[in-house]
Amino acid sequence: MTEPVSVDRKGLAKAFAASLTGTALEWYDFAVYSAAAALVFPLVFFPDSDPLTGTLLAFSTYAVGYVARPVGGFVFGRLGDVIGRKQLLVITLLLIGVTTFAIGLIPGYDSIGIAAPIILVTMRFCQGVAVGGEWGGAVLLSSEYGDPRKRGFWSSAAQIGPPAGNLLANGALAVLTLTLTDQQFESWGWRVAFLFSAVLVGFGLWIRLKLEDTPVFKALQESGERSEAPISEVFKTELRPLVAGIMSRVAPDVIYALFTVFSITYGTQKLGFERSEVLTAILIGSAC
């Protein structure tokens, strides 16, 4: 195995910042979709359904993103070994930015009929693929720049991103619900949060384009020790830890969805809280 090449603290700090801000921006897009699925998508994209069916259909489009994430991990994980970590993360950031911006422009069911939810699901799938590639790539970016003995610490940059993204997404939606009427929010206000992602993605690209590729990837290129079939190799030689890793993530991800998505619907429809109150509660939780 090729030994990592040491880098200066400045390069390490840049990689840490790029990993953290990138995943935060990616999860902003992911989280703003989650909240919108609970708040407005049943009304905008499934208006002919009864309220319960509309909510379930909206949550189904939310679930598509999770189905797509392993696809993104497989595709972009392999691509990152070929073109490099930096280029990979630029691609994933652009992909999720374009799809999130596009969701903000999709006409409702009343305008284009069944095509509206079909486009929504397609964009959500692409968004999930991008997030699946983003998180793994961000972990590699920060860990491969860091001291091998402290890779767990440097890899944590990517894991700080999701709650930071939740903070941004729910903060934006909370501000919109506080400043707009219910009719304005349901008609066009929710779209502002999606369109705002273009600004955040531009900021993320500015940071990532300044980076060089990781020392580990450069060393692998020079040595030519890159695996030709890494996916099949993992299944053949590391199946048990792979399954253990997958199973260890099931409960945390279920709890995450309950806290950040289901609680919005339950709080507004069953407990009678205002949208802004529930979003503010999630905002405080994400900050903590």
Legacy VTK file of the C-alpha trace (Angstrom):
# vtk DataFile Version 3.0
C-alpha trace
ASCII
DATASET POLYDATA
POINTS 288 float
0.000 0.000 0.000
1.349 3.430 -0.911
2.393 5.581 2.057
0.608 8.935 2.317
2.616 11.991 1.392
2.794 14.638 4.111
1.408 18.104 3.394
1.623 21.455 5.119
-0.946 22.642 7.617
-2.300 25.190 5.165
-3.216 22.500 2.640
-4.767 20.394 5.379
-6.850 23.328 6.621
-8.087 23.998 3.074
-9.077 20.346 2.631
-10.878 20.330 5.974
-12.767 23.512 5.069
-13.637 22.228 1.585
-14.921 18.953 3.021
-17.000 20.633 5.724
-18.473 23.423 3.586
-19.113 21.080 0.676
-21.102 18.545 2.679
-22.919 21.365 4.476
-24.008 22.820 1.138
-24.945 19.399 -0.222
-27.029 18.656 2.853
-28.653 22.065 2.673
-30.072 20.973 -0.661
-30.978 17.534 0.688
-32.576 18.969 3.849
-34.541 21.706 2.127
-36.132 18.993 -0.017
-36.917 16.991 3.119
-38.732 19.882 4.771
-40.571 20.825 1.576
-41.741 17.203 1.189
-43.402 17.491 4.574
-44.760 21.035 4.201
-45.787 21.805 0.630
-45.179 18.989 -1.842
-48.473 17.213 -1.033
-50.272 20.431 -2.013
-48.165 21.370 -5.041
-47.478 18.004 -6.684
-50.256 15.705 -5.383
-53.313 17.984 -4.969
-55.888 15.440 -6.171
-55.011 13.009 -3.375
-56.545 13.081 0.085
-54.215 14.696 2.668
-52.849 11.399 4.011
-52.203 9.918 0.562
-50.615 13.155 -0.614
-48.260 13.153 2.363
-47.310 9.513 1.792
-46.640 10.189 -1.894
-44.482 13.191 -1.013
-42.538 11.078 1.504
-42.071 8.446 -1.210
-40.300 10.991 -3.396
-38.140 11.804 -0.350
-37.261 8.105 -0.002
-36.063 7.988 -3.621
-33.069 10.051 -2.561
-31.988 7.363 -0.104
-32.406 4.624 -2.688
-30.187 6.610 -5.043
-27.382 7.272 -2.570
-25.729 3.807 -2.831
-25.782 4.208 -6.618
-23.882 7.453 -6.209
-21.426 5.765 -3.858
-20.657 3.041 -6.389
-20.452 5.314 -9.440
-18.589 8.262 -7.953
-16.441 6.113 -5.677
-14.978 4.430 -8.738
-14.809 7.698 -10.658
-12.874 9.315 -7.819
-10.150 6.686 -8.211
-9.854 7.548 -11.900
-10.137 11.342 -12.132
-9.211 12.338 -8.582
-10.972 13.494 -5.430
-11.044 17.176 -6.340
-12.664 16.710 -9.750
-15.145 14.256 -8.271
-16.300 16.712 -5.616
-16.672 19.497 -8.165
-18.933 17.220 -10.244
-21.099 16.147 -7.295
-21.469 19.730 -6.091
-22.545 20.888 -9.554
-24.958 17.979 -9.963
-26.783 18.521 -6.707
-26.793 22.279 -7.261
-28.354 22.006 -10.717
-30.981 19.472 -9.623
-31.946 21.441 -6.515
-32.231 24.671 -8.497
-34.328 22.817 -11.090
-36.730 21.543 -8.404
-37.420 25.149 -7.498
-38.541 25.771 -11.088
-40.806 22.721 -11.617
-44.402 23.799 -12.324
-47.034 22.310 -10.038
-49.513 19.549 -10.815
-52.172 22.139 -11.698
-49.974 23.429 -14.534
-48.500 20.324 -16.209
-50.337 17.413 -14.592
-48.616 14.075 -13.966
-45.401 15.361 -15.548
-44.779 17.480 -12.440
-44.303 14.627 -9.940
-42.391 12.592 -12.566
-39.876 15.417 -13.030
-39.718 15.844 -9.267
-38.838 12.177 -8.718
-36.222 12.300 -11.491
-34.552 15.357 -9.960
-34.708 13.779 -6.512
-32.999 10.625 -7.794
-30.189 12.699 -9.332
-29.894 14.653 -6.099
-29.548 11.422 -4.126
-26.895 10.075 -6.503
-24.888 13.267 -6.045
-25.127 13.129 -2.253
-24.065 9.478 -2.303
-20.882 10.411 -4.120
-20.324 13.624 -2.196
-20.096 12.263 1.319
-17.620 9.499 0.545
-15.530 11.840 -1.567
-15.493 14.474 1.173
-14.280 11.907 3.709
-11.452 10.913 1.380
-10.536 14.526 0.706
-10.032 15.466 4.355
-8.630 12.133 5.559
-6.073 11.752 2.755
-4.661 15.185 3.487
-4.335 14.465 7.206
-1.956 12.561 9.439
-2.717 8.821 8.987
-2.721 8.448 12.765
-5.487 11.064 13.068
-7.615 10.256 10.045
-10.717 9.756 12.173
-10.470 13.327 13.398
-9.866 14.885 9.980
-12.619 12.742 8.433
-15.090 14.252 10.897
-15.256 17.362 8.708
-17.681 15.590 6.398
-19.879 14.493 9.293
-20.219 18.043 10.637
-21.702 19.001 7.280
-25.161 17.358 7.578
-26.287 19.150 10.783
-24.796 22.384 9.423
-26.796 21.870 6.228
-29.932 21.205 8.265
-29.275 24.432 10.135
-29.052 26.402 6.887
-32.072 24.725 5.268
-34.456 24.964 8.203
-33.218 28.474 8.947
-34.028 29.596 5.410
-37.461 27.969 5.506
-38.170 29.361 8.979
-37.403 32.891 7.781
-39.680 32.396 4.770
-42.571 31.084 6.872
-42.200 33.984 9.309
-42.131 36.676 6.624
-44.707 35.289 4.160
-48.348 34.374 4.430
-49.338 30.703 4.136
-50.653 31.347 0.622
-47.438 33.078 -0.461
-45.265 30.331 1.006
-47.257 27.552 -0.696
-47.436 29.414 -4.006
-43.830 30.572 -4.478
-42.053 31.111 -1.163
-40.776 27.535 -0.805
-39.126 27.826 -4.211
-36.858 30.614 -2.950
-35.058 28.175 -0.637
-34.313 25.887 -3.597
-33.188 28.713 -5.876
-30.936 30.094 -3.127
-28.872 26.906 -3.412
-27.223 28.410 -6.524
-25.491 30.989 -4.316
-24.301 28.337 -1.872
-23.030 26.058 -4.627
-21.115 28.957 -6.152
-19.415 29.526 -2.802
-18.589 25.806 -2.507
-17.085 25.724 -5.995
-14.941 28.749 -5.201
-13.399 26.842 -2.281
-12.981 23.506 -4.045
-11.471 24.824 -7.243
-8.623 26.317 -5.213
-7.607 22.894 -3.901
-5.011 20.545 -5.288
-5.748 16.835 -5.357
-4.876 14.773 -2.295
-1.328 13.516 -1.722
-2.626 9.935 -1.475
-4.267 10.108 -4.904
-1.127 11.618 -6.439
0.965 8.835 -4.907
-1.418 6.199 -6.268
-1.154 7.707 -9.737
2.612 7.604 -9.615
2.825 4.053 -8.272
0.129 2.581 -10.516
-1.182 0.459 -7.624
-4.822 1.381 -8.203
-7.250 -1.548 -8.126
-8.868 -2.402 -11.463
-12.068 -3.761 -9.883
-12.442 -2.179 -6.416
-16.160 -2.882 -6.005
-15.950 -6.613 -6.660
-12.784 -6.733 -4.567
-14.630 -5.292 -1.576
-17.450 -7.808 -1.922
-14.978 -10.684 -2.176
-12.569 -9.737 0.602
-14.460 -7.365 2.942
-18.064 -8.556 2.819
-18.516 -8.954 6.567
-17.313 -5.453 7.561
-19.260 -4.034 4.607
-22.520 -5.555 5.868
-21.693 -4.491 9.428
-21.074 -0.934 8.271
-24.377 -0.850 6.373
-26.354 -2.223 9.311
-24.728 0.205 11.737
-26.132 3.094 9.701
-29.766 1.935 9.521
-30.945 3.139 12.932
-29.171 6.548 12.848
-30.600 7.331 9.405
-34.109 6.296 10.449
-33.874 8.517 13.532
-32.540 11.373 11.414
-35.532 11.134 9.065
-37.957 10.986 12.009
-36.476 14.073 13.640
-36.056 16.226 10.541
-38.936 15.179 8.278
-41.707 13.245 10.012
-41.693 15.594 13.015
-42.615 18.511 10.714
-45.732 16.749 9.475
-46.651 15.441 12.930
-46.100 18.817 14.563
-48.130 20.810 12.055
-50.934 18.359 11.227
-51.441 16.506 14.518
-50.161 18.777 17.290
-51.342 22.029 15.766
-48.049 23.925 15.783
-47.312 26.593 13.211
-44.804 25.752 10.469
-42.415 28.386 11.768
-42.533 26.917 15.290
-41.652 23.400 14.145
-38.907 24.630 11.817
-37.445 26.738 14.623
-37.407 23.698 16.913
-35.501 21.678 14.301
-33.219 24.674 13.804
-32.301 24.640 17.496
-31.741 20.889 17.418
-29.425 21.145 14.401
-27.437 23.901 16.107
-26.976 21.765 19.222
LINES 1 289
288 0 1 2 3 4 5 6 7 8 9 10 11 12 13 14 15 16 17 18 19 20 21 22 23 24 25 26 27 28 29 30 31 32 33 34 35 36 37 38 39 40 41 42 43 44 45 46 47 48 49 50 51 52 53 54 55 56 57 58 59 60 61 62 63 64 65 66 67 68 69 70 71 72 73 74 75 76 77 78 79 80 81 82 83 84 85 86 87 88 89 90 91 92 93 94 95 96 97 98 99 100 101 102 103 104 105 106 107 108 109 110 111 112 113 114 115 116 117 118 119 120 121 122 123 124 125 126 127 128 129 130 131 132 133 134 135 136 137 138 139 140 141 142 143 144 145 146 147 148 149 150 151 152 153 154 155 156 157 158 159 160 161 162 163 164 165 166 167 168 169 170 171 172 173 174 175 176 177 178 179 180 181 182 183 184 185 186 187 188 189 190 191 192 193 194 195 196 197 198 199 200 201 202 203 204 205 206 207 208 209 210 211 212 213 214 215 216 217 218 219 220 221 222 223 224 225 226 227 228 229 230 231 232 233 234 235 236 237 238 239 240 241 242 243 244 245 246 247 248 249 250 251 252 253 254 255 256 257 258 259 260 261 262 263 264 265 266 267 268 269 270 271 272 273 274 275 276 277 278 279 280 281 282 283 284 285 286 287
